[in-house]
Amino acid sequence: MPEPPEPLFGRPLKTINIGIPTVADDLESQGVEVVRVDCKPLAGGDLKMLELLDKLGS
């Protein structure tokens, strides 16, 4: 594994990656600790479905 990049603020870099796997892959390849969060738009981004779900919830 390669050496981590120079520490920011005097300590190693730790990141949270939300939804873009290639960014996390690039950081990990540089030795950066990455927590991956699988984030997708509600209802797949379908506005009509979101409106229907809102009606069901109220």
Stockholm file with secondary structure:
# STOCKHOLM 1.0

chainA/1-58         MPEPPEPLFGRPLKTINIGIPTVADDLESQGVEVVRVDCKPLAGGDLKMLELLDKLGS
#=GR chainA/1-58 SS CCCCCCCBTTBCCEEEEESCHHHHHHHHHTTCEEEEECCCCGGGGCHHHHHHHHHHHC
#=GC SS_cons        CCCCCCCBTTBCCEEEEESCHHHHHHHHHTTCEEEEECCCCGGGGCHHHHHHHHHHHC
//
